[in-house]
């Protein structure tokens, strides 16, 4: 069996108590300070990480809003471009229609003038031929055969002119 020595027990208790006091005075305080400093750094890191996460969420939301605005603006530009194209097409078509109407009106006017000129020339020719025929008829008295021959020559002359 183990014999208990009171002297040894006493000095062990005193040594242990002294060790606890020294550790309490010099060891636990700095150790607690180190642990508190580490806890503070970890807490600050967590707070910084949370702050960074919130900032990232804010920036993401801001980016999404700007992206939505850019898309809306792009759609607006596309719609304006389509509308401008439609307006331009309608304007060009209207101008083309107006020019076609003008050209048709000018052509009709020219045709009418040409027809009137042709009618005037034809009347002048017919009048000249009538005068010539009347002069020939007056110059000589015609019998029926000569009269028919004169009409035939007149008609053949009119046929050559037309």
LODRENRO-269891 format. One record per residue (C-alpha): y negated, z negated, x negated; residue number from 0. Coordinates in Angstrom, 3 decimals. Each point is the difference from the previous one (the first is absolute). Layout:
<kolbas>
<kolba><py>Y</py><pz>Z</pz><px>X</px><num>NUM</num></kolba>
...
</kolbas>
This chain:
<kolbas>
<kolba><py>0.000</py><pz>0.000</pz><px>0.000</px><num>0</num></kolba>
<kolba><py>-3.541</py><pz>0.378</pz><px>-0.930</px><num>1</num></kolba>
<kolba><py>-1.850</py><pz>-3.060</pz><px>-0.895</px><num>2</num></kolba>
<kolba><py>-3.501</py><pz>-0.297</pz><px>1.181</px><num>3</num></kolba>
<kolba><py>-2.512</py><pz>-1.088</pz><px>-2.492</px><num>4</num></kolba>
<kolba><py>-3.083</py><pz>-1.466</pz><px>1.490</px><num>5</num></kolba>
<kolba><py>-2.140</py><pz>0.793</pz><px>-2.976</px><num>6</num></kolba>
<kolba><py>0.902</py><pz>3.642</pz><px>0.165</px><num>7</num></kolba>
<kolba><py>-0.602</py><pz>0.121</pz><px>3.741</px><num>8</num></kolba>
<kolba><py>-3.382</py><pz>-1.609</pz><px>-0.407</px><num>9</num></kolba>
<kolba><py>-1.143</py><pz>2.389</pz><px>-2.689</px><num>10</num></kolba>
<kolba><py>1.397</py><pz>2.967</pz><px>1.915</px><num>11</num></kolba>
<kolba><py>-1.972</py><pz>-1.035</pz><px>3.085</px><num>12</num></kolba>
<kolba><py>-3.138</py><pz>-0.592</pz><px>-2.088</px><num>13</num></kolba>
<kolba><py>0.467</py><pz>3.343</pz><px>-1.772</px><num>14</num></kolba>
<kolba><py>0.612</py><pz>1.747</pz><px>3.269</px><num>15</num></kolba>
<kolba><py>-3.042</py><pz>-1.632</pz><px>1.606</px><num>16</num></kolba>
<kolba><py>-2.136</py><pz>0.852</pz><px>-2.986</px><num>17</num></kolba>
<kolba><py>1.283</py><pz>3.561</pz><px>0.124</px><num>18</num></kolba>
<kolba><py>-0.816</py><pz>0.178</pz><px>3.705</px><num>19</num></kolba>
<kolba><py>-3.486</py><pz>-1.372</pz><px>-0.639</px><num>20</num></kolba>
<kolba><py>-0.631</py><pz>2.383</pz><px>-2.858</px><num>21</num></kolba>
<kolba><py>1.355</py><pz>2.931</pz><px>1.947</px><num>22</num></kolba>
<kolba><py>-2.046</py><pz>-1.117</pz><px>3.006</px><num>23</num></kolba>
<kolba><py>-3.135</py><pz>-0.285</pz><px>-2.108</px><num>24</num></kolba>
<kolba><py>0.394</py><pz>3.003</pz><px>-2.308</px><num>25</num></kolba>
<kolba><py>2.788</py><pz>2.172</pz><px>1.406</px><num>26</num></kolba>
<kolba><py>-0.252</py><pz>0.032</pz><px>3.773</px><num>27</num></kolba>
<kolba><py>-3.785</py><pz>0.453</pz><px>0.162</px><num>28</num></kolba>
<kolba><py>-0.057</py><pz>3.132</pz><px>-2.189</px><num>29</num></kolba>
<kolba><py>3.186</py><pz>1.253</pz><px>1.662</px><num>30</num></kolba>
<kolba><py>-1.564</py><pz>-0.501</pz><px>3.433</px><num>31</num></kolba>
<kolba><py>-3.166</py><pz>1.718</pz><px>-1.220</px><num>32</num></kolba>
<kolba><py>2.038</py><pz>2.953</pz><px>-1.297</px><num>33</num></kolba>
<kolba><py>1.906</py><pz>0.183</pz><px>3.289</px><num>34</num></kolba>
<kolba><py>-3.247</py><pz>-0.256</pz><px>2.006</px><num>35</num></kolba>
<kolba><py>-1.613</py><pz>2.699</pz><px>-2.177</px><num>36</num></kolba>
<kolba><py>3.046</py><pz>2.206</pz><px>0.478</px><num>37</num></kolba>
<kolba><py>-0.062</py><pz>-0.660</pz><px>3.765</px><num>38</num></kolba>
<kolba><py>-3.726</py><pz>0.832</pz><px>0.048</px><num>39</num></kolba>
<kolba><py>0.610</py><pz>3.273</pz><px>-1.925</px><num>40</num></kolba>
<kolba><py>2.847</py><pz>0.940</pz><px>2.344</px><num>41</num></kolba>
<kolba><py>-2.161</py><pz>-0.814</pz><px>3.051</px><num>42</num></kolba>
<kolba><py>-2.885</py><pz>2.064</pz><px>-1.447</px><num>43</num></kolba>
<kolba><py>2.367</py><pz>2.876</pz><px>-0.745</px><num>44</num></kolba>
<kolba><py>1.306</py><pz>-0.154</pz><px>3.569</px><num>45</num></kolba>
<kolba><py>-3.579</py><pz>-0.070</pz><px>1.324</px><num>46</num></kolba>
<kolba><py>-0.951</py><pz>2.935</pz><px>-2.230</px><num>47</num></kolba>
<kolba><py>3.087</py><pz>1.887</pz><px>1.127</px><num>48</num></kolba>
<kolba><py>-0.869</py><pz>-0.720</pz><px>3.641</px><num>49</num></kolba>
<kolba><py>-3.592</py><pz>1.077</pz><px>-0.635</px><num>50</num></kolba>
<kolba><py>1.235</py><pz>3.194</pz><px>-1.707</px><num>51</num></kolba>
<kolba><py>2.357</py><pz>0.651</pz><px>2.935</px><num>52</num></kolba>
<kolba><py>-2.835</py><pz>-0.463</pz><px>2.509</px><num>53</num></kolba>
<kolba><py>-2.256</py><pz>2.258</pz><px>-2.090</px><num>54</num></kolba>
<kolba><py>2.756</py><pz>2.616</pz><px>-0.184</px><num>55</num></kolba>
<kolba><py>0.466</py><pz>-0.170</pz><px>3.775</px><num>56</num></kolba>
<kolba><py>-3.758</py><pz>0.359</pz><px>0.493</px><num>57</num></kolba>
<kolba><py>-0.131</py><pz>2.986</pz><px>-2.343</px><num>58</num></kolba>
<kolba><py>3.007</py><pz>1.575</pz><px>1.720</px><num>59</num></kolba>
<kolba><py>-1.650</py><pz>-0.438</pz><px>3.389</px><num>60</num></kolba>
<kolba><py>-3.260</py><pz>1.442</pz><px>-1.355</px><num>61</num></kolba>
<kolba><py>1.885</py><pz>2.929</pz><px>-1.530</px><num>62</num></kolba>
<kolba><py>1.818</py><pz>0.679</pz><px>3.283</px><num>63</num></kolba>
<kolba><py>-3.313</py><pz>-0.092</pz><px>1.897</px><num>64</num></kolba>
<kolba><py>-1.580</py><pz>2.424</pz><px>-2.456</px><num>65</num></kolba>
<kolba><py>3.052</py><pz>2.232</pz><px>0.206</px><num>66</num></kolba>
<kolba><py>-0.201</py><pz>-0.025</pz><px>3.801</px><num>67</num></kolba>
<kolba><py>-3.725</py><pz>0.821</pz><px>-0.205</px><num>68</num></kolba>
<kolba><py>0.700</py><pz>2.838</pz><px>-2.422</px><num>69</num></kolba>
<kolba><py>2.688</py><pz>1.389</pz><px>2.297</px><num>70</num></kolba>
<kolba><py>-2.320</py><pz>-0.232</pz><px>2.992</px><num>71</num></kolba>
<kolba><py>-2.754</py><pz>1.732</pz><px>-1.949</px><num>72</num></kolba>
<kolba><py>2.415</py><pz>2.706</pz><px>-1.129</px><num>73</num></kolba>
<kolba><py>1.067</py><pz>0.542</pz><px>3.615</px><num>74</num></kolba>
<kolba><py>-3.668</py><pz>0.165</pz><px>0.979</px><num>75</num></kolba>
<kolba><py>-0.680</py><pz>2.612</pz><px>-2.691</px><num>76</num></kolba>
<kolba><py>3.011</py><pz>2.017</pz><px>1.113</px><num>77</num></kolba>
<kolba><py>-1.128</py><pz>-0.136</pz><px>3.627</px><num>78</num></kolba>
<kolba><py>-3.549</py><pz>0.980</pz><px>-0.984</px><num>79</num></kolba>
<kolba><py>1.361</py><pz>2.858</pz><px>-2.100</px><num>80</num></kolba>
<kolba><py>2.121</py><pz>1.257</pz><px>2.885</px><num>81</num></kolba>
<kolba><py>-2.955</py><pz>-0.256</pz><px>2.372</px><num>82</num></kolba>
<kolba><py>-2.251</py><pz>1.792</pz><px>-2.467</px><num>83</num></kolba>
<kolba><py>2.612</py><pz>2.722</pz><px>-0.404</px><num>84</num></kolba>
<kolba><py>0.325</py><pz>0.389</pz><px>3.755</px><num>85</num></kolba>
<kolba><py>-3.790</py><pz>0.151</pz><px>0.407</px><num>86</num></kolba>
<kolba><py>-0.278</py><pz>2.554</pz><px>-2.801</px><num>87</num></kolba>
<kolba><py>2.804</py><pz>2.082</pz><px>1.491</px><num>88</num></kolba>
<kolba><py>-1.654</py><pz>-0.078</pz><px>3.431</px><num>89</num></kolba>
<kolba><py>-3.363</py><pz>0.917</pz><px>-1.528</px><num>90</num></kolba>
<kolba><py>1.480</py><pz>2.905</pz><px>-1.970</px><num>91</num></kolba>
<kolba><py>1.867</py><pz>1.203</pz><px>3.094</px><num>92</num></kolba>
<kolba><py>-3.174</py><pz>-0.193</pz><px>2.094</px><num>93</num></kolba>
<kolba><py>-1.953</py><pz>1.943</pz><px>-2.642</px><num>94</num></kolba>
<kolba><py>2.768</py><pz>2.586</pz><px>-0.242</px><num>95</num></kolba>
<kolba><py>0.098</py><pz>0.366</pz><px>3.793</px><num>96</num></kolba>
<kolba><py>-3.778</py><pz>0.403</pz><px>0.057</px><num>97</num></kolba>
<kolba><py>0.137</py><pz>2.621</pz><px>-2.758</px><num>98</num></kolba>
<kolba><py>2.753</py><pz>1.875</pz><px>1.838</px><num>99</num></kolba>
<kolba><py>-2.073</py><pz>-0.035</pz><px>3.188</px><num>100</num></kolba>
<kolba><py>-3.022</py><pz>1.262</pz><px>-1.947</px><num>101</num></kolba>
<kolba><py>2.053</py><pz>2.749</pz><px>-1.631</px><num>102</num></kolba>
<kolba><py>1.457</py><pz>1.039</pz><px>3.368</px><num>103</num></kolba>
<kolba><py>-3.464</py><pz>0.027</pz><px>1.566</px><num>104</num></kolba>
<kolba><py>-1.379</py><pz>2.097</pz><px>-2.882</px><num>105</num></kolba>
<kolba><py>2.953</py><pz>2.377</pz><px>0.226</px><num>106</num></kolba>
<kolba><py>-0.464</py><pz>0.340</pz><px>3.768</px><num>107</num></kolba>
<kolba><py>-3.711</py><pz>0.644</pz><px>-0.494</px><num>108</num></kolba>
<kolba><py>0.759</py><pz>2.620</pz><px>-2.661</px><num>109</num></kolba>
<kolba><py>2.600</py><pz>1.639</pz><px>2.253</px><num>110</num></kolba>
<kolba><py>-2.446</py><pz>0.036</pz><px>2.897</px><num>111</num></kolba>
<kolba><py>-2.707</py><pz>1.530</pz><px>-2.220</px><num>112</num></kolba>
<kolba><py>2.466</py><pz>2.580</pz><px>-1.322</px><num>113</num></kolba>
<kolba><py>1.136</py><pz>0.892</pz><px>3.537</px><num>114</num></kolba>
<kolba><py>-3.614</py><pz>0.310</pz><px>1.163</px><num>115</num></kolba>
<kolba><py>-0.821</py><pz>2.148</pz><px>-3.030</px><num>116</num></kolba>
<kolba><py>3.038</py><pz>2.205</pz><px>0.663</px><num>117</num></kolba>
<kolba><py>-0.987</py><pz>0.330</pz><px>3.660</px><num>118</num></kolba>
<kolba><py>-3.567</py><pz>0.934</pz><px>-1.008</px><num>119</num></kolba>
<kolba><py>1.288</py><pz>2.560</pz><px>-2.484</px><num>120</num></kolba>
<kolba><py>2.430</py><pz>1.381</pz><px>2.567</px><num>121</num></kolba>
<kolba><py>-2.771</py><pz>0.266</pz><px>2.592</px><num>122</num></kolba>
<kolba><py>-2.213</py><pz>1.755</pz><px>-2.515</px><num>123</num></kolba>
<kolba><py>2.804</py><pz>2.432</pz><px>-0.865</px><num>124</num></kolba>
<kolba><py>0.845</py><pz>0.594</pz><px>3.645</px><num>125</num></kolba>
<kolba><py>-3.661</py><pz>0.520</pz><px>0.746</px><num>126</num></kolba>
<kolba><py>-0.346</py><pz>2.434</pz><px>-2.910</px><num>127</num></kolba>
<kolba><py>3.129</py><pz>1.830</pz><px>1.086</px><num>128</num></kolba>
<kolba><py>-1.207</py><pz>0.102</pz><px>3.591</px><num>129</num></kolba>
<kolba><py>-3.325</py><pz>1.435</pz><px>-1.085</px><num>130</num></kolba>
<kolba><py>1.775</py><pz>2.528</pz><px>-2.203</px><num>131</num></kolba>
<kolba><py>2.356</py><pz>0.922</pz><px>2.834</px><num>132</num></kolba>
<kolba><py>-2.845</py><pz>0.272</pz><px>2.456</px><num>133</num></kolba>
<kolba><py>-1.900</py><pz>2.217</pz><px>-2.449</px><num>134</num></kolba>
<kolba><py>3.004</py><pz>2.269</pz><px>-0.391</px><num>135</num></kolba>
<kolba><py>0.498</py><pz>0.144</pz><px>3.761</px><num>136</num></kolba>
<kolba><py>-3.621</py><pz>0.869</pz><px>0.548</px><num>137</num></kolba>
<kolba><py>0.022</py><pz>2.666</pz><px>-2.720</px><num>138</num></kolba>
<kolba><py>2.539</py><pz>2.047</pz><px>1.733</px><num>139</num></kolba>
<kolba><py>1.197</py><pz>0.319</pz><px>3.455</px><num>140</num></kolba>
<kolba><py>3.643</py><pz>-0.686</pz><px>-0.020</px><num>141</num></kolba>
<kolba><py>2.699</py><pz>1.350</pz><px>2.101</px><num>142</num></kolba>
<kolba><py>2.917</py><pz>-2.193</pz><px>0.880</px><num>143</num></kolba>
<kolba><py>2.085</py><pz>0.885</pz><px>-3.094</px><num>144</num></kolba>
<kolba><py>-2.924</py><pz>-0.488</pz><px>-2.383</px><num>145</num></kolba>
<kolba><py>-0.790</py><pz>-3.304</pz><px>1.700</px><num>146</num></kolba>
<kolba><py>3.552</py><pz>-1.245</pz><px>-0.535</px><num>147</num></kolba>
<kolba><py>-0.044</py><pz>1.160</pz><px>-3.607</px><num>148</num></kolba>
<kolba><py>-3.277</py><pz>-1.873</pz><px>-0.572</px><num>149</num></kolba>
<kolba><py>1.468</py><pz>-3.221</pz><px>1.482</px><num>150</num></kolba>
<kolba><py>3.120</py><pz>0.345</pz><px>-2.186</px><num>151</num></kolba>
<kolba><py>-2.086</py><pz>0.435</pz><px>-3.148</px><num>152</num></kolba>
<kolba><py>-2.132</py><pz>-2.983</pz><px>1.012</px><num>153</num></kolba>
<kolba><py>3.071</py><pz>-2.174</pz><px>0.552</px><num>154</num></kolba>
<kolba><py>1.531</py><pz>1.045</pz><px>-3.307</px><num>155</num></kolba>
<kolba><py>-3.263</py><pz>-0.823</pz><px>-1.748</px><num>156</num></kolba>
<kolba><py>-0.105</py><pz>-3.463</pz><px>1.645</px><num>157</num></kolba>
<kolba><py>3.658</py><pz>-0.525</pz><px>-1.031</px><num>158</num></kolba>
<kolba><py>-0.856</py><pz>0.694</pz><px>-3.652</px><num>159</num></kolba>
<kolba><py>-2.848</py><pz>-2.525</pz><px>0.064</px><num>160</num></kolba>
<kolba><py>2.049</py><pz>-2.895</pz><px>1.319</px><num>161</num></kolba>
</kolbas>
